[in-house]
Amino acid sequence: MDLCAVALIIRHMKRFVALMLVLPLAVVMPTAQAKGPDTDRGAQSDPLQQWIQENIDPDVLRALSQLDEEKVQRLLTELQEAMNGTNIYKLSTLRDTAKQVIPLLRRYEETESLGDWLQTRLDYLEASQELEREAKAATPRTAGARAPAPPSLTVEREYWKRDLDQRPWPPLAKTYLPQLKAAFAAEAAPPELAWLAEVESSFNPRARSPAGAAGMFQLMPQTARDEQLSLWPWDERFQPEKSARAAARRLHALHARYGNWELALAAYNAGEGRVDKLLKQRRTRSFEAIEPFLPAETQLYVPRVEATVRQREGKDFPWRS
C-alpha cells in the first residue's frame, strides 16, 4: 500500500474517532462556553477540552454547532416512516422542511453525502405534492368529502413522463454512463437499466442514506457483501463500476426469481420479503395487483425507473413480461 493510501486511511480514522468523541459533548460544550467570564478556571485547563480544541477538525465543530440536529433527525425519521407507509400523499407534507434542510447538510463535508441523498429523494416529495393537488382538483367539493383517492399506476406513469420531459440529464451522467452500461451488459442485465443510477443517486457516487445504503446504486451493506463487494478497508460501493456490476447481478437474480422486471425493481427497492409477502397475500404474480400495498417510495420508484429509461433512451420500457 502506498503512502498516499496510508495517509488517507489515517485521515478518515482520525475524523471518525474525533466524531465519536465529540458527539456526546456537542450539547455540553456550547453550554460551557456560554457561562462567560464566571466560568470555573479549572475547566479551561481540562485535558480533554484542550485535546478537542487541538485535534478536532474545526469544520466538524462548526457543523455540530450550526446544524439544527433535532430538526434534521425529526425530518429523516418522518421521511423514513412516510416512505415505508403506503400513503403516497403523506410524503408531500415533508417537502418544505426537506428543502430547508438540504442546504444545511450540503454545507459541511461530514453531512454533504446525506444532503445529496436527500436532494434525490426530494423528487418523490414533489411528486407526492403534485399528485395530491391533481387528485384534489379532480374530486368534487362536497360537505364531508373524503380524502382524495390514491393515484393510479397510470397517473403515476404520466406524472413521471411529464417530469422527465422537462428534466435535463444529470451533470455526471455523460461521464459515467458508458462504463455503467458496459457493467450491466457484462452481468447479463439490460444496459438501459444503468439509468437506475439517476433514480437512486443522480449519478453521485458519494450518496449515502441514513439507513446505510451507499453509492450510485444505493446498496445496503448486506446486499453489497452478498454481491461480493468489500466494505473494508475500502468501501467498494463508492466505486462506480464495481457498484454497477453488483447492482446488475442483484437485478438479474431478482428477474430470474420473479420473471418480471417491474417486480424485480420493486424487490430491489422494497426488499424481497415485502414483495413475496404481498404476492402471497394477493395470490398474484402481477406488479399492478400489489402496487397500492407497497411502500410509498416503491409505488413511485418503479414507474419513475420506467419513465427514466423511456425518456433517456428514446424507447418504451421493454421488460414487463
ZINOR-V815592 format. One record per pair of residues at least 6 apart in sequence whose C-alpha atoms are under 6 Angstrom apart, sorted by the first residue. I is the first residue (numbers start at 1). J is the second residue. D is the distance in Angstrom with one decimal. If there is no record, write none. Layout:
i->I j->J d->D
i->I j->J d->D
//
This chain:
i->18 j->56 d->5.8
i->82 j->91 d->5.8
i->83 j->295 d->6.0
i->83 j->296 d->5.0
i->83 j->297 d->4.9
i->84 j->295 d->4.7
i->85 j->295 d->5.2
i->85 j->296 d->5.8
i->86 j->293 d->5.9
i->86 j->295 d->4.8
i->86 j->296 d->4.7
i->87 j->296 d->5.9
i->88 j->128 d->6.0
i->88 j->296 d->4.9
i->89 j->128 d->5.3
i->89 j->132 d->6.0
i->91 j->125 d->5.1
i->91 j->128 d->5.9
i->92 j->125 d->5.0
i->92 j->128 d->5.1
i->92 j->129 d->4.5
i->95 j->125 d->5.3
i->102 j->115 d->5.1
i->105 j->111 d->5.1
i->105 j->112 d->5.4
i->105 j->115 d->4.8
i->106 j->112 d->4.1
i->106 j->115 d->5.1
i->113 j->206 d->5.8
i->113 j->207 d->4.8
i->113 j->208 d->5.5
i->114 j->208 d->5.5
i->114 j->209 d->6.0
i->116 j->207 d->5.8
i->117 j->207 d->5.2
i->117 j->208 d->5.9
i->117 j->209 d->5.9
i->135 j->148 d->5.7
i->136 j->148 d->5.7
i->157 j->303 d->5.3
i->160 j->304 d->5.7
i->160 j->307 d->5.9
i->161 j->307 d->5.5
i->172 j->203 d->5.8
i->180 j->194 d->5.8
i->180 j->244 d->5.9
i->181 j->191 d->4.5
i->181 j->194 d->5.4
i->183 j->245 d->5.2
i->184 j->191 d->5.0
i->184 j->245 d->5.9
i->184 j->248 d->5.2
i->185 j->191 d->5.2
i->187 j->248 d->6.0
i->187 j->249 d->5.9
i->189 j->248 d->5.8
i->189 j->252 d->5.7
i->197 j->203 d->5.1
i->197 j->216 d->5.4
i->197 j->217 d->5.5
i->200 j->217 d->5.7
i->201 j->216 d->5.2
i->203 j->216 d->5.5
i->204 j->216 d->5.5
i->205 j->215 d->4.7
i->205 j->216 d->4.6
i->205 j->238 d->5.4
i->206 j->215 d->5.5
i->207 j->214 d->5.8
i->207 j->215 d->5.3
i->208 j->214 d->4.3
i->213 j->219 d->4.9
i->213 j->220 d->4.2
i->215 j->237 d->5.1
i->215 j->238 d->4.7
i->227 j->246 d->5.4
i->229 j->236 d->5.8
i->230 j->236 d->5.6
i->237 j->243 d->5.0
i->254 j->264 d->4.9
i->255 j->261 d->5.7
i->255 j->264 d->5.1
i->260 j->320 d->5.8
i->260 j->321 d->5.6
i->261 j->319 d->5.7
i->261 j->320 d->5.8
i->263 j->287 d->5.6
i->267 j->275 d->5.9
i->291 j->299 d->5.9
i->306 j->317 d->5.6
i->310 j->316 d->4.9
i->310 j->317 d->5.6
//
